[in-house]
């Protein structure tokens, strides 16, 4: 197998969906850096925020694929 393992990622996150995800990330970041959330809640929300950024950047959400959802037009 020349070139190694390659997995095709079918983009399934649309523009509006991506913008909503990024807006949520900005809200989480604001709450975190303003000190409104801390401890376990902050850790969980930061992890969710990182996942939202990654899925927005890739335009791919594994959960959407699992459930057959596609918001990309």
SEPALUM-881637 format. One record per residue: residue in one letter; x, y, z of N, C-alpha, C, CB in turn. Coordinates in steps of 0.001 Angstrom, whole numbers, padded with zeros to 6 digits, always signed. Glycine has a CB too. Layout:
! SEPALUM-881637
<loti aa="a" n_X="X" n_Y="Y" n_Z="Z" ca_X="X" ca_Y="Y" ca_Z="Z" c_X="X" c_Y="Y" c_Z="Z" cb_X="X" cb_Y="Y" cb_Z="Z"/>
...
***
This chain:
! SEPALUM-881637
<loti aa="x" n_X="+000837" n_Y="-001171" n_Z="+000000" ca_X="+000000" ca_Y="+000000" ca_Z="+000000" c_X="+000888" c_Y="+001242" c_Z="+000000" cb_X="-000955" cb_Y="-000006" cb_Z="+001211"/>
<loti aa="x" n_X="+000998" n_Y="+001858" n_Z="-001131" ca_X="+001865" ca_Y="+003016" ca_Z="-001267" c_X="+001217" c_Y="+004263" c_Z="-000656" cb_X="+002196" cb_Y="+003257" cb_Z="-002743"/>
<loti aa="x" n_X="+001967" n_Y="+005021" n_Z="+000104" ca_X="+001463" ca_Y="+006261" ca_Z="+000681" c_X="+000826" c_Y="+006108" c_Z="+002052" cb_X="+000479" cb_Y="+006860" cb_Z="-000238"/>
<loti aa="x" n_X="+000711" n_Y="+004900" n_Z="+002558" ca_X="+000149" ca_Y="+004693" ca_Z="+003882" c_X="-001365" c_Y="+004701" c_Z="+003905" cb_X="+000658" cb_Y="+005731" cb_Z="+004807"/>
<loti aa="x" n_X="-001908" n_Y="+004686" n_Z="+005082" ca_X="-003363" ca_Y="+004633" ca_Z="+005283" c_X="-003974" c_Y="+005999" c_Z="+005070" cb_X="-003705" cb_Y="+004117" cb_Z="+006688"/>
<loti aa="x" n_X="-005041" n_Y="+006057" n_Z="+004291" ca_X="-005755" ca_Y="+007314" ca_Z="+004063" c_X="-007234" c_Y="+007087" c_Z="+004285" cb_X="-005493" cb_Y="+007862" cb_Z="+002635"/>
<loti aa="x" n_X="-007834" n_Y="+007958" n_Z="+005045" ca_X="-009272" ca_Y="+007873" ca_Z="+005274" c_X="-009924" c_Y="+009106" c_Z="+004669" cb_X="-009602" cb_Y="+007752" cb_Z="+006797"/>
<loti aa="x" n_X="-010869" n_Y="+008874" n_Z="+003795" ca_X="-011570" ca_Y="+009993" ca_Z="+003178" c_X="-012578" c_Y="+010564" c_Z="+004177" cb_X="-012280" cb_Y="+009549" cb_Z="+001864"/>
<loti aa="x" n_X="-012505" n_Y="+011851" n_Z="+004369" ca_X="-013444" ca_Y="+012519" ca_Z="+005258" c_X="-014431" c_Y="+013281" c_Z="+004389" cb_X="-012711" cb_Y="+013475" cb_Z="+006266"/>
<loti aa="x" n_X="-015678" n_Y="+012863" n_Z="+004427" ca_X="-016722" ca_Y="+013543" ca_Z="+003682" c_X="-017221" c_Y="+014707" c_Z="+004532" cb_X="-017888" cb_Y="+012566" cb_Z="+003309"/>
<loti aa="x" n_X="-017058" n_Y="+015907" n_Z="+004039" ca_X="-017461" ca_Y="+017088" ca_Z="+004792" c_X="-018970" c_Y="+017071" c_Z="+004998" cb_X="-017023" cb_Y="+018382" cb_Z="+004064"/>
<loti aa="x" n_X="-019383" n_Y="+017285" n_Z="+006254" ca_X="-020814" ca_Y="+017241" ca_Z="+006569" c_X="-021266" c_Y="+018382" c_Z="+007480" cb_X="-021150" cb_Y="+015922" cb_Z="+007218"/>
<loti aa="x" n_X="-020417" n_Y="+019386" n_Z="+007663" ca_X="-020764" ca_Y="+020548" ca_Z="+008496" c_X="-020846" c_Y="+021773" c_Z="+007597" cb_X="-019714" cb_Y="+020766" cb_Z="+009647"/>
<loti aa="x" n_X="-022016" n_Y="+022393" n_Z="+007541" ca_X="-022234" ca_Y="+023563" ca_Z="+006698" c_X="-021758" c_Y="+024853" c_Z="+007337" cb_X="-023684" cb_Y="+023681" cb_Z="+006362"/>
<loti aa="x" n_X="-021873" n_Y="+025937" n_Z="+006583" ca_X="-021387" ca_Y="+027247" ca_Z="+007032" c_X="-022123" c_Y="+027739" c_Z="+008280" cb_X="-021538" cb_Y="+028272" cb_Z="+005911"/>
<loti aa="x" n_X="-023452" n_Y="+027679" n_Z="+008273" ca_X="-024216" ca_Y="+028139" ca_Z="+009431" c_X="-023884" c_Y="+027297" c_Z="+010659" cb_X="-025726" cb_Y="+028086" cb_Z="+009139"/>
<loti aa="x" n_X="-023811" n_Y="+026003" n_Z="+010476" ca_X="-023468" ca_Y="+025086" ca_Z="+011561" c_X="-022091" c_Y="+025426" c_Z="+012122" cb_X="-023502" cb_Y="+023622" cb_Z="+011070"/>
<loti aa="x" n_X="-021119" n_Y="+025664" n_Z="+011233" ca_X="-019760" ca_Y="+026004" ca_Z="+011659" c_X="-019750" c_Y="+027317" c_Z="+012439" cb_X="-018822" cb_Y="+026103" cb_Z="+010442"/>
<loti aa="x" n_X="-020515" n_Y="+028310" n_Z="+011964" ca_X="-020559" ca_Y="+029599" ca_Z="+012657" c_X="-021195" c_Y="+029485" c_Z="+014037" cb_X="-021323" cb_Y="+030614" cb_Z="+011825"/>
<loti aa="x" n_X="-022220" n_Y="+028659" n_Z="+014165" ca_X="-022849" ca_Y="+028439" ca_Z="+015472" c_X="-021862" c_Y="+027771" c_Z="+016421" cb_X="-024127" cb_Y="+027576" cb_Z="+015329"/>
<loti aa="x" n_X="-021143" n_Y="+026772" n_Z="+015916" ca_X="-020136" ca_Y="+026093" ca_Z="+016747" c_X="-019075" c_Y="+027083" c_Z="+017235" cb_X="-019465" cb_Y="+024945" cb_Z="+015954"/>
<loti aa="x" n_X="-018599" n_Y="+027949" n_Z="+016335" ca_X="-017565" ca_Y="+028912" ca_Z="+016720" c_X="-018100" c_Y="+029949" c_Z="+017691" cb_X="-017000" cb_Y="+029603" cb_Z="+015490"/>
<loti aa="x" n_X="-019364" n_Y="+030349" n_Z="+017544" ca_X="-019978" ca_Y="+031275" ca_Z="+018500" c_X="-020031" c_Y="+030644" c_Z="+019893" cb_X="-021403" cb_Y="+031674" cb_Z="+018035"/>
<loti aa="x" n_X="-020362" n_Y="+029362" n_Z="+019949" ca_X="-020390" ca_Y="+028654" ca_Z="+021232" c_X="-018995" c_Y="+028626" c_Z="+021848" cb_X="-020927" cb_Y="+027214" cb_Z="+021052"/>
<loti aa="x" n_X="-017978" n_Y="+028412" n_Z="+021016" ca_X="-016594" ca_Y="+028399" ca_Z="+021502" c_X="-016219" c_Y="+029760" c_Z="+022084" cb_X="-015620" cb_Y="+028018" cb_Z="+020364"/>
<loti aa="x" n_X="-016603" n_Y="+030846" n_Z="+021408" ca_X="-016295" ca_Y="+032180" ca_Z="+021933" c_X="-016998" c_Y="+032430" c_Z="+023267" cb_X="-016701" cb_Y="+033257" cb_Z="+020919"/>
<loti aa="x" n_X="-018221" n_Y="+031957" n_Z="+023404" ca_X="-018942" ca_Y="+032105" ca_Z="+024672" c_X="-018238" c_Y="+031326" c_Z="+025776" cb_X="-020405" cb_Y="+031626" cb_Z="+024529"/>
<loti aa="x" n_X="-017842" n_Y="+030091" n_Z="+025471" ca_X="-017118" ca_Y="+029282" ca_Z="+026466" c_X="-015811" c_Y="+029973" c_Z="+026858" cb_X="-016829" cb_Y="+027858" cb_Z="+025911"/>
<loti aa="x" n_X="-015075" n_Y="+030473" n_Z="+025859" ca_X="-013802" ca_Y="+031152" ca_Z="+026144" c_X="-014026" c_Y="+032385" c_Z="+027010" cb_X="-013095" cb_Y="+031549" cb_Z="+024834"/>
<loti aa="x" n_X="-015061" n_Y="+033166" n_Z="+026699" ca_X="-015361" ca_Y="+034356" ca_Z="+027492" c_X="-015673" c_Y="+033973" c_Z="+028936" cb_X="-016540" cb_Y="+035132" cb_Z="+026878"/>
<loti aa="x" n_X="-016529" n_Y="+032962" n_Z="+029111" ca_X="-016888" ca_Y="+032531" ca_Z="+030467" c_X="-015666" c_Y="+032025" c_Z="+031229" cb_X="-017961" cb_Y="+031434" cb_Z="+030413"/>
<loti aa="x" n_X="-014785" n_Y="+031316" n_Z="+030533" ca_X="-013593" ca_Y="+030772" ca_Z="+031182" c_X="-012621" c_Y="+031883" c_Z="+031582" cb_X="-012894" cb_Y="+029774" cb_Z="+030255"/>
<loti aa="x" n_X="-012295" n_Y="+032749" n_Z="+030634" ca_X="-011291" ca_Y="+033783" ca_Z="+030912" c_X="-011812" c_Y="+034898" c_Z="+031809" cb_X="-010797" cb_Y="+034377" cb_Z="+029618"/>
<loti aa="x" n_X="-013119" n_Y="+035050" n_Z="+031910" ca_X="-013679" ca_Y="+036054" ca_Z="+032828" c_X="-013862" c_Y="+035480" c_Z="+034234" cb_X="-015026" cb_Y="+036574" cb_Z="+032294"/>
<loti aa="x" n_X="-013607" n_Y="+034183" n_Z="+034387" ca_X="-013691" ca_Y="+033559" ca_Z="+035701" c_X="-015092" c_Y="+033142" c_Z="+036109" cb_X="-013154" cb_Y="+034482" cb_Z="+036716"/>
<loti aa="x" n_X="-016032" n_Y="+033152" n_Z="+035178" ca_X="-017400" ca_Y="+032756" ca_Z="+035504" c_X="-017578" c_Y="+031246" c_Z="+035621" cb_X="-018341" cb_Y="+033289" cb_Z="+034462"/>
<loti aa="x" n_X="-016681" n_Y="+030485" n_Z="+035016" ca_X="-016708" ca_Y="+029031" ca_Z="+035179" c_X="-015326" c_Y="+028589" c_Z="+035625" cb_X="-017135" cb_Y="+028306" cb_Z="+033852"/>
<loti aa="x" n_X="-015300" n_Y="+027551" n_Z="+036448" ca_X="-014020" ca_Y="+027026" ca_Z="+036935" c_X="-014210" c_Y="+025570" c_Z="+037333" cb_X="-013482" cb_Y="+027866" cb_Z="+038142"/>
<loti aa="x" n_X="-013126" n_Y="+024937" n_Z="+037668" ca_X="-013171" ca_Y="+023560" ca_Z="+038133" c_X="-013571" c_Y="+022577" c_Z="+037044" cb_X="-014120" cb_Y="+023446" cb_Z="+039280"/>
<loti aa="x" n_X="-014351" n_Y="+021582" n_Z="+037434" ca_X="-014758" ca_Y="+020517" ca_Z="+036526" c_X="-015610" c_Y="+021045" c_Z="+035384" cb_X="-015516" cb_Y="+019446" cb_Z="+037281"/>
<loti aa="x" n_X="-016501" n_Y="+021971" n_Z="+035673" ca_X="-017346" ca_Y="+022547" ca_Z="+034622" c_X="-016481" c_Y="+023223" c_Z="+033563" cb_X="-018353" cb_Y="+023562" cb_Z="+035221"/>
<loti aa="x" n_X="-015468" n_Y="+023956" n_Z="+033983" ca_X="-014579" ca_Y="+024631" ca_Z="+033042" c_X="-013821" c_Y="+023617" c_Z="+032198" cb_X="-013595" cb_Y="+025541" cb_Z="+033787"/>
<loti aa="x" n_X="-013321" n_Y="+022575" n_Z="+032838" ca_X="-012564" ca_Y="+021545" ca_Z="+032111" c_X="-013427" c_Y="+020875" c_Z="+031048" cb_X="-012021" cb_Y="+020489" cb_Z="+033086"/>
<loti aa="x" n_X="-014646" n_Y="+020520" n_Z="+031407" ca_X="-015554" ca_Y="+019860" ca_Z="+030470" c_X="-015897" c_Y="+020797" c_Z="+029316" cb_X="-016839" cb_Y="+019402" cb_Z="+031190"/>
<loti aa="x" n_X="-016208" n_Y="+022059" n_Z="+029623" ca_X="-016564" ca_Y="+023011" ca_Z="+028577" c_X="-015385" c_Y="+023343" c_Z="+027669" cb_X="-017101" cb_Y="+024278" cb_Z="+029196"/>
<loti aa="x" n_X="-014180" n_Y="+023380" n_Z="+028215" ca_X="-012997" ca_Y="+023631" ca_Z="+027385" c_X="-012774" c_Y="+022454" c_Z="+026430" cb_X="-011737" cb_Y="+023859" cb_Z="+028275"/>
<loti aa="x" n_X="-012952" n_Y="+021241" n_Z="+026905" ca_X="-012820" ca_Y="+020063" ca_Z="+026031" c_X="-013873" c_Y="+020106" c_Z="+024923" cb_X="-012958" cb_Y="+018748" cb_Z="+026853"/>
<loti aa="x" n_X="-015104" n_Y="+020437" n_Z="+025283" ca_X="-016166" ca_Y="+020558" ca_Z="+024281" c_X="-015801" c_Y="+021659" c_Z="+023282" cb_X="-017537" cb_Y="+020863" cb_Z="+024959"/>
<loti aa="x" n_X="-015279" n_Y="+022771" n_Z="+023775" ca_X="-014875" ca_Y="+023864" ca_Z="+022894" c_X="-013788" c_Y="+023448" c_Z="+021912" cb_X="-014394" cb_Y="+025036" cb_Z="+023714"/>
<loti aa="x" n_X="-012817" n_Y="+022704" n_Z="+022389" ca_X="-011737" ca_Y="+022219" ca_Z="+021515" c_X="-012312" c_Y="+021303" c_Z="+020432" cb_X="-010652" cb_Y="+021466" cb_Z="+022343"/>
<loti aa="x" n_X="-013216" n_Y="+020424" n_Z="+020819" ca_X="-013845" ca_Y="+019532" ca_Z="+019836" c_X="-014658" c_Y="+020319" c_Z="+018812" cb_X="-014745" cb_Y="+018509" cb_Z="+020542"/>
<loti aa="x" n_X="-015347" n_Y="+021352" n_Z="+019255" ca_X="-016117" ca_Y="+022184" ca_Z="+018334" c_X="-015211" c_Y="+022911" c_Z="+017349" cb_X="-016958" cb_Y="+023192" cb_Z="+019109"/>
<loti aa="x" n_X="-014071" n_Y="+023388" n_Z="+017818" ca_X="-013125" ca_Y="+024064" ca_Z="+016931" c_X="-012582" c_Y="+023081" c_Z="+015891" cb_X="-011963" cb_Y="+024685" cb_Z="+017745"/>
<loti aa="x" n_X="-012229" n_Y="+021884" n_Z="+016329" ca_X="-011688" ca_Y="+020886" ca_Z="+015402" c_X="-012719" c_Y="+020500" c_Z="+014354" cb_X="-011225" cb_Y="+019641" cb_Z="+016164"/>
<loti aa="x" n_X="-013952" n_Y="+020236" n_Z="+014782" ca_X="-014983" ca_Y="+019850" ca_Z="+013815" c_X="-015327" c_Y="+021009" c_Z="+012880" cb_X="-016247" cb_Y="+019371" cb_Z="+014545"/>
<loti aa="x" n_X="-015237" n_Y="+022236" n_Z="+013367" ca_X="-015478" ca_Y="+023403" ca_Z="+012510" c_X="-014366" c_Y="+023546" c_Z="+011477" cb_X="-015586" cb_Y="+024690" cb_Z="+013357"/>
<loti aa="x" n_X="-013139" n_Y="+023348" n_Z="+011908" ca_X="-011991" ca_Y="+023485" ca_Z="+011034" c_X="-011990" c_Y="+022415" c_Z="+009942" cb_X="-010707" cb_Y="+023410" cb_Z="+011845"/>
<loti aa="x" n_X="-012361" n_Y="+021191" n_Z="+010314" ca_X="-012381" ca_Y="+020086" ca_Z="+009357" c_X="-013666" c_Y="+020032" c_Z="+008532" cb_X="-012200" cb_Y="+018780" cb_Z="+010087"/>
<loti aa="x" n_X="-014683" n_Y="+020768" n_Z="+008955" ca_X="-016017" ca_Y="+020686" ca_Z="+008341" c_X="-016548" c_Y="+019255" c_Z="+008383" cb_X="-015975" cb_Y="+021189" cb_Z="+006882"/>
<loti aa="x" n_X="-016193" n_Y="+018538" n_Z="+009417" ca_X="-016590" ca_Y="+017143" ca_Z="+009565" c_X="-016922" c_Y="+016850" c_Z="+011019" cb_X="-015480" cb_Y="+016201" cb_Z="+009065"/>
<loti aa="x" n_X="-018078" n_Y="+016246" n_Z="+011244" ca_X="-018487" ca_Y="+015839" ca_Z="+012587" c_X="-018763" c_Y="+014340" c_Z="+012574" cb_X="-019746" cb_Y="+016639" cb_Z="+013067"/>
<loti aa="x" n_X="-018008" n_Y="+013566" n_Z="+013353" ca_X="-018212" ca_Y="+012115" ca_Z="+013375" c_X="-019621" c_Y="+011716" c_Z="+013835" cb_X="-017182" cb_Y="+011470" cb_Z="+014282"/>
<loti aa="x" n_X="-020198" n_Y="+012478" n_Z="+014755" ca_X="-021557" ca_Y="+012152" ca_Z="+015203" c_X="-022572" c_Y="+012359" c_Z="+014083" cb_X="-021939" cb_Y="+013007" cb_Z="+016420"/>
<loti aa="x" n_X="-022363" n_Y="+013388" n_Z="+013273" ca_X="-023246" ca_Y="+013606" ca_Z="+012130" c_X="-023174" c_Y="+012412" c_Z="+011180" cb_X="-022871" cb_Y="+014911" cb_Z="+011389"/>
<loti aa="x" n_X="-021968" n_Y="+011917" n_Z="+010965" ca_X="-021799" ca_Y="+010762" ca_Z="+010076" c_X="-022509" c_Y="+009540" c_Z="+010645" cb_X="-020303" cb_Y="+010455" cb_Z="+009861"/>
<loti aa="x" n_X="-022380" n_Y="+009346" n_Z="+011940" ca_X="-023006" ca_Y="+008206" ca_Z="+012603" c_X="-024530" c_Y="+008238" c_Z="+012440" cb_X="-022634" cb_Y="+008188" cb_Z="+014093"/>
<loti aa="x" n_X="-025110" n_Y="+009433" n_Z="+012547" ca_X="-026563" ca_Y="+009574" ca_Z="+012467" c_X="-027072" c_Y="+009965" c_Z="+011072" cb_X="-027017" cb_Y="+010600" cb_Z="+013465"/>
<loti aa="x" n_X="-026164" n_Y="+010069" n_Z="+010109" ca_X="-026552" ca_Y="+010376" ca_Z="+008745" c_X="-026990" c_Y="+011818" c_Z="+008521" cb_X="-027643" cb_Y="+009473" cb_Z="+008339"/>
<loti aa="x" n_X="-026467" n_Y="+012741" n_Z="+009317" ca_X="-026820" ca_Y="+014161" ca_Z="+009217" c_X="-025786" c_Y="+014865" c_Z="+008335" cb_X="-026890" cb_Y="+014829" cb_Z="+010637"/>
<loti aa="x" n_X="-026245" n_Y="+015772" n_Z="+007483" ca_X="-025350" ca_Y="+016563" ca_Z="+006660" c_X="-025957" c_Y="+017961" c_Z="+006524" cb_X="-025121" cb_Y="+015895" cb_Z="+005258"/>
<loti aa="x" n_X="-025289" n_Y="+018965" n_Z="+007115" ca_X="-025787" ca_Y="+020341" ca_Z="+007039" c_X="-025081" c_Y="+021125" c_Z="+005938" cb_X="-025601" cb_Y="+021049" cb_Z="+008385"/>
<loti aa="x" n_X="-024199" n_Y="+020478" n_Z="+005242" ca_X="-023478" ca_Y="+021130" ca_Z="+004141" c_X="-024328" c_Y="+021065" c_Z="+002880" cb_X="-022088" cb_Y="+020459" cb_Z="+003902"/>
<loti aa="x" n_X="-024458" n_Y="+022201" n_Z="+002208" ca_X="-025289" ca_Y="+022239" ca_Z="+000993" c_X="-024463" c_Y="+022110" c_Z="-000240" cb_X="-026089" cb_Y="+023511" cb_Z="+000926"/>
***
